[in-house]
Amino acid sequence: MAAGRKAVTLAAIAAGTCGWLRPRLLTWGASGDEIARTYPTDDLVPDPDPAFTMATTLPAPPEEVWPWLAQMGGDRAGWYSFDRLDHWGVPSADRIVAEWQHPEVGDRLQNAPDGRNWMTVADVVPNHVLALRTTMAFPSRRSFDPSGPLPRVYVDGVWTFDVRPAGDGRSRLVARMRGRCHPKPLLRPFLLVVGDPVHFAMQLRQFHNLRRRVSVPVSGATGDADALARERHLALTTFKRDGTPVSTPVWCAERGGTLLVLSEAGSWKVKRIRRDPHVQVAPSSARGRQRGPAVDADAAIAEDTAEVEALLARKYGWLWRAYRELTRANERLHHRPPPESVAIEIGLR
């Protein structure tokens, strides 16, 4: 009897968690308008289950984002996600390839090395919309023509990318996936437990990798603050008394040609800057591995952090908000007052 009550309780908790969490995963990063908007190929799958509408802000205008979308495909640039899962272990392209820049409706983009599975280009509006349709029979996992006879067991989905200007040289990229399956009682449980979480994770990974690719690289010590500010992360190098460099990965924003970084007032890099304002900045990974040449600069400490926080929140969106909430939660957990923050203002030489 007790075991039965526990099972019922656990089932109720699981159902409640799915009911609360799943809608948030399906619409991760998207605004209410982006979720409610009608997209050109929605009518291809009129009653979807599931229907993902995920979105992100990219640090480049649509005309710089589009070439990366236009060249997607298993037999082309890849999908910019987890290459071991969706590109046979081959790294996705990290450059623009001219011959892949003109997708047309009806083109087949291979999804399997043996050619049995593909996506079909369903709609193209250069610099704006790319829609891909996948129709796959089970258990063979072979693609089929949806205008002909339908298999007994299949999935059908449309993956639409919609990129629009977001101001300040940025873009909003919406990725909408509308899918259906037949027969639903057979396939839907598997898709709910496995398919939906996998799609969510791979879409987030694609957003991350696209953001890194569209960030404007620094070629040489150009002294271009705007180009550096478009980078997702910077390596900020300060110097010890004996001249030893110390590099730290940081988030950054830009205001009028000045790079802006937020830091704890008591950090070692702030102490080193107060003693010696000479610093270097370079594009980097999240872990601090430099991805471009370092640029010499001068740094100054400012006590007012409100503007920097607002600019960082606008650039990094939900990542910034999540970071701040986790920081506050950690402080409450350890009963510590929030550390004092300062702004680091960096002017390139």
SULZIFEN-V400555 format. One record per residue. N is the residue number from 1. RES is the residue in one letter. OMEGA is omega in whole degrees, 0 to 359 (* if undefined). Layout:
N_RES_OMEGA ; N_RES_OMEGA
//
This chain:
1_M_180 ; 2_A_179 ; 3_A_179 ; 4_G_179 ; 5_R_178 ; 6_K_180 ; 7_A_179 ; 8_V_180 ; 9_T_179 ; 10_L_179 ; 11_A_179 ; 12_A_179 ; 13_I_180 ; 14_A_180 ; 15_A_179 ; 16_G_178 ; 17_T_179 ; 18_C_180 ; 19_G_179 ; 20_W_188 ; 21_L_188 ; 22_R_179 ; 23_P_179 ; 24_R_177 ; 25_L_182 ; 26_L_184 ; 27_T_185 ; 28_W_174 ; 29_G_185 ; 30_A_176 ; 31_S_178 ; 32_G_179 ; 33_D_180 ; 34_E_179 ; 35_I_184 ; 36_A_184 ; 37_R_174 ; 38_T_181 ; 39_Y_191 ; 40_P_186 ; 41_T_180 ; 42_D_185 ; 43_D_177 ; 44_L_175 ; 45_V_190 ; 46_P_182 ; 47_D_187 ; 48_P_170 ; 49_D_15 ; 50_P_173 ; 51_A_177 ; 52_F_167 ; 53_T_182 ; 54_M_185 ; 55_A_177 ; 56_T_174 ; 57_T_181 ; 58_L_186 ; 59_P_179 ; 60_A_179 ; 61_P_183 ; 62_P_182 ; 63_E_175 ; 64_E_176 ; 65_V_187 ; 66_W_182 ; 67_P_178 ; 68_W_178 ; 69_L_185 ; 70_A_185 ; 71_Q_180 ; 72_M_177 ; 73_G_181 ; 74_G_179 ; 75_D_180 ; 76_R_186 ; 77_A_186 ; 78_G_185 ; 79_W_178 ; 80_Y_180 ; 81_S_177 ; 82_F_189 ; 83_D_179 ; 84_R_182 ; 85_L_188 ; 86_D_181 ; 87_H_172 ; 88_W_179 ; 89_G_179 ; 90_V_181 ; 91_P_174 ; 92_S_184 ; 93_A_175 ; 94_D_176 ; 95_R_178 ; 96_I_180 ; 97_V_189 ; 98_A_186 ; 99_E_178 ; 100_W_189 ; 101_Q_185 ; 102_H_177 ; 103_P_179 ; 104_E_178 ; 105_V_182 ; 106_G_177 ; 107_D_175 ; 108_R_177 ; 109_L_188 ; 110_Q_179 ; 111_N_181 ; 112_A_183 ; 113_P_180 ; 114_D_175 ; 115_G_184 ; 116_R_184 ; 117_N_183 ; 118_W_168 ; 119_M_180 ; 120_T_177 ; 121_V_183 ; 122_A_180 ; 123_D_177 ; 124_V_168 ; 125_V_186 ; 126_P_181 ; 127_N_183 ; 128_H_189 ; 129_V_168 ; 130_L_181 ; 131_A_182 ; 132_L_180 ; 133_R_176 ; 134_T_176 ; 135_T_190 ; 136_M_178 ; 137_A_176 ; 138_F_6 ; 139_P_185 ; 140_S_184 ; 141_R_176 ; 142_R_176 ; 143_S_179 ; 144_F_179 ; 145_D_184 ; 146_P_178 ; 147_S_179 ; 148_G_179 ; 149_P_181 ; 150_L_175 ; 151_P_179 ; 152_R_181 ; 153_V_184 ; 154_Y_169 ; 155_V_181 ; 156_D_182 ; 157_G_176 ; 158_V_182 ; 159_W_186 ; 160_T_175 ; 161_F_182 ; 162_D_182 ; 163_V_183 ; 164_R_178 ; 165_P_179 ; 166_A_180 ; 167_G_178 ; 168_D_178 ; 169_G_181 ; 170_R_178 ; 171_S_166 ; 172_R_177 ; 173_L_176 ; 174_V_176 ; 175_A_181 ; 176_R_175 ; 177_M_177 ; 178_R_184 ; 179_G_174 ; 180_R_181 ; 181_C_179 ; 182_H_353 ; 183_P_185 ; 184_K_180 ; 185_P_181 ; 186_L_188 ; 187_L_188 ; 188_R_179 ; 189_P_179 ; 190_F_181 ; 191_L_180 ; 192_L_184 ; 193_V_186 ; 194_V_187 ; 195_G_182 ; 196_D_178 ; 197_P_180 ; 198_V_179 ; 199_H_179 ; 200_F_182 ; 201_A_183 ; 202_M_177 ; 203_Q_176 ; 204_L_179 ; 205_R_178 ; 206_Q_177 ; 207_F_181 ; 208_H_184 ; 209_N_174 ; 210_L_179 ; 211_R_179 ; 212_R_183 ; 213_R_183 ; 214_V_176 ; 215_S_183 ; 216_V_179 ; 217_P_175 ; 218_V_179 ; 219_S_184 ; 220_G_180 ; 221_A_186 ; 222_T_184 ; 223_G_183 ; 224_D_182 ; 225_A_181 ; 226_D_179 ; 227_A_178 ; 228_L_181 ; 229_A_177 ; 230_R_178 ; 231_E_179 ; 232_R_179 ; 233_H_173 ; 234_L_169 ; 235_A_178 ; 236_L_183 ; 237_T_173 ; 238_T_189 ; 239_F_175 ; 240_K_181 ; 241_R_181 ; 242_D_178 ; 243_G_180 ; 244_T_180 ; 245_P_176 ; 246_V_185 ; 247_S_180 ; 248_T_174 ; 249_P_183 ; 250_V_166 ; 251_W_184 ; 252_C_172 ; 253_A_182 ; 254_E_177 ; 255_R_175 ; 256_G_179 ; 257_G_179 ; 258_T_176 ; 259_L_184 ; 260_L_181 ; 261_V_176 ; 262_L_181 ; 263_S_172 ; 264_E_185 ; 265_A_183 ; 266_G_182 ; 267_S_181 ; 268_W_181 ; 269_K_177 ; 270_V_178 ; 271_K_180 ; 272_R_179 ; 273_I_179 ; 274_R_180 ; 275_R_183 ; 276_D_185 ; 277_P_180 ; 278_H_178 ; 279_V_171 ; 280_Q_177 ; 281_V_180 ; 282_A_173 ; 283_P_182 ; 284_S_171 ; 285_S_179 ; 286_A_180 ; 287_R_175 ; 288_G_178 ; 289_R_185 ; 290_Q_179 ; 291_R_180 ; 292_G_182 ; 293_P_178 ; 294_A_179 ; 295_V_177 ; 296_D_183 ; 297_A_175 ; 298_D_184 ; 299_A_176 ; 300_A_181 ; 301_I_177 ; 302_A_184 ; 303_E_182 ; 304_D_185 ; 305_T_187 ; 306_A_183 ; 307_E_180 ; 308_V_180 ; 309_E_179 ; 310_A_180 ; 311_L_178 ; 312_L_179 ; 313_A_180 ; 314_R_182 ; 315_K_189 ; 316_Y_173 ; 317_G_186 ; 318_W_178 ; 319_L_179 ; 320_W_180 ; 321_R_179 ; 322_A_179 ; 323_Y_181 ; 324_R_180 ; 325_E_179 ; 326_L_178 ; 327_T_180 ; 328_R_179 ; 329_A_179 ; 330_N_178 ; 331_E_179 ; 332_R_181 ; 333_L_182 ; 334_H_176 ; 335_H_179 ; 336_R_174 ; 337_P_179 ; 338_P_181 ; 339_P_177 ; 340_E_180 ; 341_S_174 ; 342_V_175 ; 343_A_173 ; 344_I_180 ; 345_E_188 ; 346_I_177 ; 347_G_181 ; 348_L_180 ; 349_R_*
//
